[in-house]
Amino acid sequence: MALRSVRHYPGFFSIAMLCLIILYAPLIVVMVYSFNDSPSITNWGGLSLRWYFDVFTGPEAPRFRAAAWNSLTIAVLAATIATAIATAAALAMLRAGKFKGRSLTFALINLPLMVPEIVIAVATLIFFTMIGFTTGYLTILIAHITFCIPFAYLPIAARLQGIDGSYEAAARDLYATRAQSFFLVLLPLMAPGVISGYLLAFIISLDDFIITNFVKGAGMETLPTAIFGSVKQGIKPNIMAISTLMLGVSILFVTLSYLINRKGRQSP
């Protein structure tokens, strides 16, 4: 019996449209009202960029700049270290052959994807408290590295799985050392997956709020926690402008990650 496309089932289109509206309608509202000239978040006063200028020059601009710098530096460091660890993990899982505990290792690598983020946040805070670690910039960085590893691992492992082992074997036959065969042959072939994993880890770190809010400590802010602090005092139009900017950056990085990963799958 021929399999039917899921699109042919009654009600599929309606349910899909409903899900899309529920997911994206609030984002569209925020984006539209970020260009509202009125200081009210409900009354439309015409198109304006005043709240985008307010983000960079308004009274809260120094706070947002400091928070954005913290978010950016943490995201760069966390993504770099997480990508390096994920690359090493992918090589061990896919090029080292079968070894004892391989399935358990794979489960541990992907555990942060399956465990609710609030559970990871609470567990991380308890761990830092038990070892007497003062919460702040470093604790956020460590937590983000741990959380970003599986996001970097998945595209890297997918790319490595598609690379035939004959390339490395040919390099070794031509008297290349293991390091040379990796850096000169395998790594360039893995590059699309590595870059895709890095971009994905970067944006996950940049946008994270729950884990950051638990382990940041007093006086330390990232952009998501600074936004949350401002929202508690009342939603302002400049918050919508910042949210729209962050949404744009997220869409850009996720799109780049997808395109690079897709191009990598098409190459040998």
For each residue, the residues with C-beta under 8 A, 3 or more apart:
1:
2:
3:
4: 8 9
5: 8
6: 9 12
7: 12 13
8: 4 5 12
9: 4 6 12
10:
11: 14 15
12: 6 7 8 9 15 16
13: 7 16 17
14: 11 17 18
15: 11 12 18 19
16: 12 13 19 20
17: 13 14 20 21
18: 14 15 21 22
19: 15 16 22 23
20: 16 17 23 24
21: 17 18 24 25
22: 18 19 25
23: 19 20 27
24: 20 21 27 28
25: 21 22 28 29
26: 29 30
27: 23 24 30 31 247
28: 24 25 31 32
29: 25 26 32 33
30: 26 27 33 34 240 243 244 247
31: 27 28 34 35 240 244 247
32: 28 29 35 36
33: 29 30 36 41 44 237 240
34: 30 31 51 52 237 240 241 243 244
35: 31 32 47 48 49 51
36: 32 33 40 41 44 45 46 47 48 51 237 240
37: 45 46 47 48 50
38: 43 44 45 46 237
39: 236 237
40: 36 43 45
41: 33 36 235 236 237 240
42:
43: 38 40
44: 33 36 38
45: 36 37 38 40 48
46: 36 37 38
47: 35 36 37
48: 35 36 37 45 51
49: 35 52 53
50: 37 53 54
51: 34 35 36 48 54 55 237 238 240 241
52: 34 49 55 56 241 245
53: 49 50 56 57 58
54: 50 51 57 58 60 61 237 238 241
55: 51 52 58 61 64 238 241 242 245
56: 52 53 61 65
57: 53 54 61
58: 53 54 55 61 238
59:
60: 54 63 64 230 238
61: 54 55 56 57 58 64 65
62: 65 66
63: 60 66 67 221 226
64: 55 60 61 67 68 223 226 242
65: 56 61 62 68 69
66: 62 63 69 70 221
67: 63 64 70 71 221 222 223 225 226
68: 64 65 71 72 223
69: 65 66 72 73
70: 66 67 73 74 137 220 221 222 223
71: 67 68 74 75 205 206 222 223 224
72: 68 69 75 76 206
73: 69 70 76 77
74: 70 71 77 78 137 140 141 144 205 222
75: 71 72 78 79 144 202 203 205 206
76: 72 73 79 80 202
77: 73 74 80 81 141 145
78: 74 75 81 82 141 144 145 148 201 202 205
79: 75 76 82 83 148 152 198 199 201 202 205
80: 76 77 83 84 198
81: 77 78 84 85 145
82: 78 79 85 86 144 145 148 149 151 152 201
83: 79 80 86 87 152 156 194 197 198 201
84: 80 81 87 88
85: 81 82 88 89 145 149 152
86: 82 83 89 90 149 150 152 153 156 157 197 201
87: 83 84 90 91 152 156 190 194 197
88: 84 85 91 92
89: 85 86 92 93 105 109 149 153
90: 86 87 93 94 153 156 157 160
91: 87 88 94 95 96 160 182
92: 88 89 95 96 105
93: 89 90 96 102 105 106 109 157
94: 90 91 157 160 161
95: 91 92 160 165 168
96: 91 92 93 99
97:
98: 102
99: 96 102
100:
101: 104 105
102: 93 98 99 105 106
103: 106 107
104: 101 107 108
105: 89 92 93 101 102 108 109
106: 93 102 103 109 110
107: 103 104 110 111
108: 104 105 111
109: 89 93 105 106 149 150 153
110: 106 107 113 114 150 153
111: 107 108 114 115 150
112: 115 120 146 147 149 150
113: 110 150 151
114: 110 111
115: 111 112 119 120
116: 119 120
117: 120 121 147 210 211
118: 121 122 210
119: 115 116 122 123
120: 112 115 116 117 123 124 143 147 211
121: 117 118 124 125 143 210 211 213 214 215
122: 118 119 125 126 214
123: 119 120 126 127
124: 120 121 127 128 139 143 146 211 214 215
125: 121 122 128 129 135 214 215
126: 122 123 129 130
127: 123 124 130 131
128: 124 125 131 133 135 139 215
129: 125 126 132 133
130: 126 127
131: 127 128
132: 129
133: 128 129 138 139
134: 139 217
135: 125 128 139 215 216 217 220
136: 139 140 216 217 220
137: 70 74 140 141 220
138: 133 141 142
139: 124 128 133 134 135 136 142 143 215 216 217
140: 74 136 137 143 144 211 212 215 216 220 222
141: 74 77 78 137 138 144 145
142: 138 139 145 146
143: 120 121 124 139 140 146 147 211 212 215
144: 74 75 78 82 140 141 147 148 205 208 211 212
145: 77 78 81 82 85 141 142 148 149
146: 112 124 142 143 149
147: 112 117 120 143 144 151 204 205 208 211
148: 78 79 82 144 145 151 152 201 204 205
149: 82 85 86 89 109 112 145 146 152 153 201
150: 86 109 110 111 112 113 153 154
151: 82 113 147 148 154 197 200 201 204
152: 79 82 83 85 86 87 148 149 155 156 197 198 200 201
153: 86 89 90 109 110 149 150 156 157 197
154: 150 151 157 158 197 200
155: 152 158 159 193 196 197 200 257 261
156: 83 86 87 90 152 153 159 160 190 193 194 196 197
157: 86 90 93 94 153 154 160 161 193
158: 154 155 161 162 193 261 265
159: 155 156 162 163 189 190 192 193 194 196 261 264 265
160: 90 91 94 95 156 157 163 190 193
161: 94 157 158
162: 158 159 264 265
163: 159 160 167 186 189 190 268
164: 167 268
165: 95 168 169
166: 169 170
167: 163 164 170 171 185 186 189
168: 95 165 171 172 181 182 185 186
169: 165 166 172 173
170: 166 167 173 174 185
171: 167 168 174 176 180 181 184 185
172: 168 169 175 176 178 181
173: 169 170
174: 170 171
175: 172
176: 171 172 180 181 184 185
177: 180 181
178: 172 181 182
179: 182 183
180: 171 176 177 183 184 185
181: 168 171 172 176 177 178 184 185 186
182: 91 168 178 179 185 186 187
183: 179 180 186 187
184: 171 176 180 181 187 188
185: 167 168 170 171 176 180 181 182 188 189
186: 163 167 168 181 182 183 189 190
187: 182 183 184 190 191 194
188: 184 185 191
189: 159 163 167 185 186 267 268
190: 87 156 159 160 163 186 187 193 194
191: 187 188 194 195 264
192: 159 195 196 260 261 263 264 265 267
193: 155 156 157 158 159 160 190 196 197 261 264
194: 83 87 156 159 187 190 191 197 198
195: 191 192 198 199 257 260
196: 155 156 159 192 193 199 200 257 258 260 261 264
197: 83 86 87 151 152 153 154 155 156 193 194 200 201 257
198: 79 80 83 152 194 195 201 202
199: 79 195 196 202 203 253 254 256 257 260
200: 151 152 154 155 196 197 203 204 253 254 257
201: 78 79 82 83 86 148 149 151 152 197 198 204 205
202: 75 76 78 79 198 199 205 206 253
203: 75 199 200 206 207 249 250 253 254 257
204: 147 148 151 200 201 207 208
205: 71 74 75 78 79 144 147 148 201 202 208
206: 71 72 75 202 203 223 246 249 250
207: 203 204 224 246 250
208: 144 147 204 205 211 212 222 224
209: 212 213 224 225 228
210: 117 118 121 213 214
211: 117 120 121 124 140 143 144 147 208 214 215
212: 140 143 144 208 209 215 216 222 224 225
213: 121 209 210 216 224 225 228
214: 121 122 124 125 210 211
215: 121 124 125 128 135 139 140 143 211 212
216: 135 136 139 140 212 213 220 221 222 225
217: 134 135 136 139 220
218:
219:
220: 70 135 136 137 140 216 217
221: 63 66 67 70 216 225 226 229
222: 67 70 71 74 140 208 212 216 225 226
223: 64 67 68 70 71 206 226 227 242 246
224: 71 207 208 209 212 213 227 228 246
225: 67 209 212 213 216 221 222 228 229
226: 63 64 67 221 222 223 229 230
227: 223 224 230 231 239 242 243
228: 209 213 224 225 231 232
229: 221 225 226 232 233
230: 60 226 227 233 236 239
231: 227 228 234 235 239
232: 228 229
233: 229 230
234: 231
235: 41 231 239 240
236: 39 41 230 239 240
237: 33 34 36 38 39 41 51 54 240 241
238: 51 54 55 58 60 241 242
239: 227 230 231 235 236 242 243
240: 30 31 33 34 36 41 51 235 236 237 243 244
241: 34 51 52 54 55 237 238 244 245
242: 55 64 223 227 238 239 245 246
243: 30 34 227 239 240 246 247
244: 30 31 34 240 241 247 248
245: 52 55 241 242 248 249
246: 206 207 223 224 242 243 249 250
247: 27 30 31 243 244 250 251
248: 244 245 251 252
249: 203 206 245 246 252 253
250: 203 206 207 246 247 253 254
251: 247 248 254 255
252: 248 249 255 256
253: 199 200 202 203 249 250 256 257
254: 199 200 203 250 251 257 258
255: 251 252 258 259
256: 199 252 253 259 260
257: 155 195 196 197 199 200 203 253 254 260 261
258: 196 254 255 261 262
259: 255 256 262 263
260: 192 195 196 199 256 257 263 264
261: 155 158 159 192 193 196 257 258 264 265
262: 258 259 265 266
263: 192 259 260 266 267
264: 159 162 191 192 193 196 260 261 267
265: 158 159 162 192 261 262
266: 262 263
267: 189 192 263 264
268: 163 164 189
